[in-house]
Amino acid sequence: MSISYSGCFSDLLCGEDSGILSEDLPEYSSDLESPAYIEESIAGFIEDERNFVPGFDYLARFQSQSLDASARDESVAWILKVQTYYGFQPLTAYLAVNYFDRFLYSRRLPQTNGWPLQLLSVACMSLAAKMEEPLVPSLLDLQVKGAKFLFEPRTIRRMELLVLTVLDWRLRSVTPFSFIAFFALKLDASGTFVGFLISRAAEIILSNIREASFLEYWPSCIAASAVLCAANDIPNLSLLVSPENAESWCDGLSKEKIVSCYQLMHEIVVESSRKKTPKVLPQLRVTTRKRLRSSSSDSSTSSSSTSYKRRNLNNWLSR
C-alpha cells in the first residue's frame, strides 16, 4: 500500500498547471516505516559508525599527554555554552565535538596561546549549525560566551574549508542520536516512556561529552548506555535495566563495551545528581579520572602584535 502526495500540492498551483505534477511525483511507501526497514537502517549505522569516530589511539594520546586533555575540555565546554545560548539541538553540539575530535586526531595544531583550538571550535560549531539548524547566527555572532579570541569571518571560512578537507567532507556523521529512539523502543516496547527516554538520554549524552574517557566507545554503545541510564529514572523501567541484555537489541553491539560504558556513565550521572546543581554544565573529569593541567596559558597573548599573529594564522591556514 502506498500514499500519493500529488494531491497535497494542488492548492499551491494555478488551475492550468495543477496537472503537471499529478502523474510524475514519486510515491511514499509505508515500507519505509516497517520494522524490517528500520532494523536494516540501524544495521547500516552500526556498520558505518567506525568511519565517523577518531582512531583507536586517540584517547591514548590524551592519557600520554601527547594531546592536552584540559584544552579539549575547555573547547568542548565552550561549544556546549554556545549550544545553550542559541538553543541549538543537542545533535548540533555533538556534531561540533565530533568534527573537533576527528580533525584533532588527523591533524596537529600549533601550540600557540590557545587560538588554534578556539578557531577550530568556532569552525566546527559553525559547520554543525549549518548542518542541523534552520537559523544560523553570523560568524561574528557565533563567537560568544567567553570566547578568548575574535576571528574575522574570512578566517573562520578558511578554517571551515580546512576542516572539510581533513574530514573528507563527511559531515553527516553517525552519532548516538542515530540510535537512541530505536533503543528506547527496545527497552519500552509499549512506547509509554519513549519520549522521556529519548529526551533524558540526549541530556545524559551531552552532559558526559566533556569526559574524554567516552572516546573509547562508539556511538551505538554510548546510545545504549544513555538509554539504560535514563531508564533508571523511571520506576517501572528501572527493574528492566540490564546492560548485559542490551547486546540483544541489535547485531553488532558488544556486551563488554556496553557494560563498561554504562558503569562509567552511571557513576558520573549519580555523582552529578548528588551535587544538585540545576541547569549548570557539570565539571566532569577527563581521561584517567584526573584533570590534566594545561601546558600553555594566555599570558603571552598581549606580547604579540596583531599583525604578527595574523601573519602566523594565515601561514598556518595556507599549508
N, C-alpha and C positions, 0 to 999 in steps of 0.2 A: 504494500500500500504506500502511495506517495502523495504528497501535498504540493500542489502547484501554487507558486507565488505570483503568477502572472496577473491575477486579479487584484493584487494588492496595490498595483501602480496605476490602475485605471483612472483614479480621481486626479492623478498628477499629470495626465496627458491631455492634450487637446483632442476633441472628438475625432477629427480626421486622422490623428496619429495613434490613437489608443490601440489599434490592432497590430501595430508594428511589433510589439514585444510579446503579443499573446501566444505566439507559437514557438518563439525562439528562446524563452527563458529556461535556464536549467531547472530541474526539479529537485526538491529537497527530499531525501529518502529517510524514512524513520529508522532505517538500518544504522544510521549514524548514532542513534541513541541506544542501540541494542547492547546488552551485556557483553556479547561476543566482541563487538567493535571496541567497546571501552577497554576490555581486557587486552585486546590487541594493541591499543594505543599505549596503555601502561607498560606493556612488554617492550614496546618501541622506546619509551622513555628510559626504561631500565637498561636497555642495550646502548642507548646514546649518552647516558649521563656521564660516562667516563671521559667523554670528549669535551665536557664543559666544566671541568674542575682542574685546579693546578696539579702538577706532577706529584707523585707519591712522596717525594723527598722535600716537599715544600715546608711541611711542619718541622722537619728535622733542621732546616735552616734557621728557624727561629729558636729552636732548642739549643743549637750550637752557637747562637748569637751571630751567625753569618748575616741574618736579617734582624732588624730591630723590632722586636715584638711590641714594645711600648709605642713606637712610631706608628705601627699598623693600628694599634688600639686607638690612638688619637685620631687617625684618619677615619676609621670606621665610626667613631663617636661623632665626628663632625657630619658624616653622611646621615646618620640617624637624626641628628638635630635638624638638618635641612628637611628631611622627610617629615618630621613632626611639624616644623614651622609652616610648610606649604600644604600639609595634609595629603602628601603623596601616598599611594598604595604601599603596603608592606613589600610587595613584589618589586617595586621600583628601587627601594633601598637595598633589597637583597641582590638585585641585578648589579647595582653600582658596586657593591662589595665584591661580587663575583668577578666583574670586569677588572677591578683593582687587583685582586689576588692573582688572577690568570696573567695579567700583564706583568706584575711584580715577579712572578715565577719565571717568566720568559725573558725579561729584560732588566738589567741593573739600572738603577737610578743614581745619579751623582749625589754624594753626601754633602750637600751644601745648604746649611742653615734651615733645612726643612722645606724649602719652597718646591722642590721637585715632587714630593709626596702630596703637598697641597694642590699643586697643579694637576696631578694625576687624579686626585679625589674629585676636583671640580669637573674634570673632563668625563670621568666615569659617571658622576651624578647626572651630568647633562645628557649623556648618551642614554642612560637608563630612563630618564624622564621622557626623552623623545620616543623611546620605545613603548612606554606604558601610559603616559599621562595625556589627557586631551588638551590641557593647557600647561605650557611650559614657560617658566619665567625667563627673562633675558639672561644672558650670560653674566652680566654685571649684577643683576638682582639675585642670581643664584648664590653669590658669594656672601652669605650671611652667617649669623650665629657663630661669631668668634673666628672667622677666617683671618689668619695672620697676615696673609698677603692678598693683594688685589691685582688680578691679572686682566690684561686687555682682552677683549673678545677675540681678536685675531690670534692671540697667543693660545687661548683655550681651543680654538678651532684647529689649530695646528696640532695641539696635543691630542684632540679627538681623532684626528686622522692617523696619528701615530698609534693610538690605542686600537683603532680599527684594523690597521695593518698588522700589528702584533697578534691580534686575536683572529686574524684571517676573516674579518667581517662576520664572525659567528656570534651575533648578539642575542639571538633567540635561544637562550640557554635553557637547559633542563634544570629545574630548581626543586626544592622541597614543595613549593606551591603547585608543582605539576602533579603531586601525589596526594596531598592531604585530604581532598574531598573523597577520593577513591578509598583511602584507608579509613576515613571516618565512617563511611558506609559499611566497610568490612567489620568495624568494631560495633556499630549500631545499625544493624540491618533494618530496624523499624523506621529509621530516619528521624526519630523523635528529637535527638540531641545533636544531629549532624551540624546544624548551623552553629551551635555553640562550640562544638569540637573544632570546626574549621577556624572560627574566629580566635579561639583560645590557643590553638596550635600555632597560628600565624604570629600571635603575640609572643609565644614562647620562643619561636624561631628567631625573631628579631632581637629579643632580649638576650639571646645567647650568641649572637653573631660576632660580638667582640671577642669572645673566648676562642683563642687560636687552637685549642685542643680539638675543636669540632672540625678542623680542616682534615682530620684523619678520616672522616666519614663522608660517604657520598650522599647526594640529595635524598634518595629514597630512604636511606637509613635514618637521616635526620627527620624526615617527614613522619616515618613510623614512630619514632621515639617521641616526637612532639605530640602526636595524636594520643599516644598512650599516657603521656604526662597530663594532657588536657582532660582525659577521662577520669583521672584521679579527683578532679573537682566535682564529679557527678556521682552521688552515692549509688545510683542504680547501675552505673557502669564501672565503678572502681573495683568491684569484685571480679570483673572480666579482664582487668588489665593483666596481661601476661606477655612480657617481651619474648619469652621463649616460643609462644604460639604465633607471634606476628609474622614469622617467616612464612606461614601458610597463606598469607594474604595475596601473594603473587610470586611467580617464579623469579629467581634472581636475587632475592633477599638473603642476607646472611644472619643466622640466629646469633652467632657470636658477636658480630658487629652491632646488631640491634640491642642486645643485652648490655654491651659495654657503653654504647651511646646513651641508652635510656638511663643507666645508672648515673652517668655524668650529668645528664640533663636534669634528672630528678633531684640530684643533690643540689644543683645550683638553683633550681626553682624553689625548693624548700628553704634554702638559705636566704634567697631573696625575699620570700614571703615573711620570714621572721623579722626582717628589717623594717617591714611595714612602711615603705617609702612610696606613697601613691604617685603614679604618673611621673616618676623620675627614672631616667635610664640608670640601671644598676651598674655599679662599678665592679665588673666581673674580672676574674683572674685570667691570666694569659699563659699560654704554653704549659710549662711544668708546674702549674698551680702557684707560681710566684711571678709578680710583675717585674720585668726586667727594666733596668734603668736606661733611659735614652742616652746614646753615646754622643749626641750633639745637642746644642742649645741655640737659642736665638740671639745670644749676646753679641754675636758678630754681625748681626743684620745691619745695624746702623753704621758700621765701619766701612761698608762697601758703597760705592757711589751708585746711583740709579743707572747710569749709562753702562757701567761695568757689569752690573747684574743682568741688564737687558742683553748685552753682548754675549755673556755666557749662556743665557737662556736660548738665544737664537742659534748659537753654535751647537748647543746640545740637541735642540729640536730638529736641526737640519742634517743630523747624522744619518 
